[in-house]
Amino acid sequence: MNDNQRAKHFASQLNKTLQESGLKTAEAAKKIGITYKTLYSWRRGKIVPTLSSLKKLASAFNKSVSWFLGRN
């Protein structure tokens, strides 16, 4: 996967996770400990999180980092 494909895959997995959780973007951002703007950018595939943020995200939603990155 190239960087663009990785970003799109991550965004897709993130959106699935948020939909399953039933949380709104602002609520999810608070749960993860990031800003609304950052989470919005992740959801749109504009940016991908740092490893530390990715770990927070995975922990907050009981998912693996690998699941978000498509490395299962």
N, C-alpha and C positions, 0 to 999 in steps of 0.2 A: 504494500500500500504506500502511495506517496503521501506527502503531508496534507494535501487537500482532501484526499480520501479518508485519512485518519481523522481529520477535523470533522468531516461529515458523519463518519461512523460514530465518533464520540457524541456529537450533537444528537444523533438519532437515539443512541442508548440513553443519554441524559433525558431526553424528552419522554421516552418510554417510562423511565423511572419516575419522573415527576407526575406523569399521567396516572401511573399505578398508585402513587402516594396520595393523590387527590389534593396536594398542596399547590397553592398559587406560587408564582415565581418569588414574590416578596417573602412569603412564609418559608419557602425552601431556602432562600438565600440566608435568612436569619438562622435557620437550623444548621446550615453548613458553616456559617460564620464569615460570609462574604457579602459584598454589596449586591443590590438588585442589578445594577448596571453590569457587573461582572458576570453574574449568572445569565442575564439576558444575552450577553455576548457569547457565552458558551453555548447556549441553546440555539443560537443562530449560526454556529460554526465559524464565528469571526475569530475567536481565539480559543486556545485549549489551555486548561489549567496547568499550573506548575505541579510537580510531583507531590509536594506537601498539600496543596489544595485538592488534588485528586484523591489523596489518602483520606482527607477530611470528608470529601463527598462520598466516597465508598463506605466509610464508616457510618456516616449519617443515615445512609439508606440500606445498610446491611448488604452491600454488593462488594465484589472484588474489583480491584484496580484493573485486573485483566479483563473483566467483563466490559468495563467502559471502553477499554482500548481494543477490544475484539481479539484478544489473545487467549481464548479459552481452549 
